[in-house]
Amino acid sequence: MHDPLGNPVSTASPEALAGISDFVTGFIGYHPRAVNVLPAADVAPESPLAQIYAGMLWMFLEAPEAPDRARTHAEAAAPLLAGANAREKMLHALLSAWIANDMPRAENIAAEIVSQHPRDLAALKLGQYFAFNRGDAPAMLRLAKAGEAENAGNANFHAMAAFAFEQCHLLDKAEAAARRALDLQESEPWAHHALAHVMLTQGRVVEGATFLKAAAPSWDGLNSFMYTHNWWHRALFSISLGDHDAVRAMYDEHCWSQEKSYSQDQIGAVSLLARMEMAGIDTGNRWDELADWLKVRHADTVNAFLTLQYLYGLARAGRAEARQLMQAIEDKAATAADFEKAAWAEVALPAARGILAHIEGRHGEATRNLAAALPRMAEVGGSHAQRDLFEQILLDAHLKAGNLVQAQQMLEMRRTYDPCGMPLNRTLASVYRGLGLEDEAVEADQRRYA
């Protein structure tokens, strides 16, 4: 037996094999059918791979309870390993390491699986996810290179390669890989996502907005992360274009309309609301509604990148849970495992202090803490576009602290990839007037996208 990518499967009933196939294609294609492996593992407990994939699915919950849920499946698979093949045994070892938060081991196993089984695109994507979460873009690219020869005709693979190239700032190669994916499958959502990153980075705002508008109908039916995240990218272009009504509609109808209890949907909503507010868009009572869903994150330090955004959302809504989460971050920074200690203690902790100080009106303190953290923010994970939130928070803190010199420098650097952005140039005009540079202020006032 084999999965849809041609990887061998040792023991599986027809029901288990169907669940395994749905997990593989759903995971690499961002389709909710991936969850079908859960009932398959229940009705076909003799399949080690179905149990392993069910455990992995629970780990993607990105929540404190995930390891316990995943461990049930890892333990169910353990006595079945005698009849498993070598790849399945490595996948079980990977899952066990992930549950134990031994991420260096998990990442090494993922790379070894791809080396020996380059058509295992689920392992490749999982390895990229691990590398992404610690800001190692070259590791993402190495995994893609390892799978290149065996996957030339697979659109999902080329989309994975495109995002790895983009995170390495190899934008021409990223675009070429994304275009290749779309030649093979016009609706490939991760390729849409990679191209959105390229266009955003290169200041191709009108082109990016037009491209994503055309692609958006194909996102219906995807899992909540991919649906909301691609709409999030579309909303970023609309912010630059100054279309306030469109951005609010995208937030309400698409970006915050799916799985509101899910980590990725929550941080997408926090990030978009924060950007909207800093761009001068009225957000109404949306922070309060969002914070009702964030309250359960008051002690969640599963992932530093996620935690910082939970903190922002709770603090911005004025919730007491923000202080509880700040204490949890302090505790995590003191007790984190060796492989993640620097990211928590030297990056996430000062960033969290800066975020809280800024929201509480201590803008000078905010700038000091955020400026210390920002050069190393990649260590906590997230993409370039996602981490730009923290750059915008620092800019907003400088503006509110009256640091116009620093603000002018940041704004002009930002204008290299958002040349005619409406919020950016409106703010830049105000800064130039404050600096006594009226000619430059007038020029900024006049910049508009066609």
Secondary structure, 3 states (H helix, E strand, C coil): CECCCCCECCCCCHHHHHHHHHHHHHHHHCCHHHHHHHHHHHHCCCCHHHHHHHHHHHHCCCCCCHHHHHHHHHHHHHHHHHHCCHHHHHHHHHHHHHHCCCHHHHHHHHHHHHHHCCCCHHHHHHHHHHHHHCCCHHHHHHHHHHHCCCCCCCHHHHHHHHHHHHHCCCHHHHHHHHHHHHHHCCCCHHHHHHHHHHHHHCCCHHHHHHHHHHHHHHHCCCCHHHHHHHHHHHHHHHHHHCCHHHHHHHHHHHHCCCCCCCHHHHHHHHHHHHHHHHCCCCCCCHHHHHHHHHHHHCCCCCCHHHHHHHHHHHHHCCCCHHHHHHHHHHHHHHHCCHHHHHHHHHHHHHHHHHHHHHHCCCHHHHHHHHHHHHHHHHHHCCCHHHHHHHHHHHHHHHHHHCCHHHHHHHHHHHCCCCCCCHHHHHHHHHHHHHCCCHHHHHHHHHCCCC
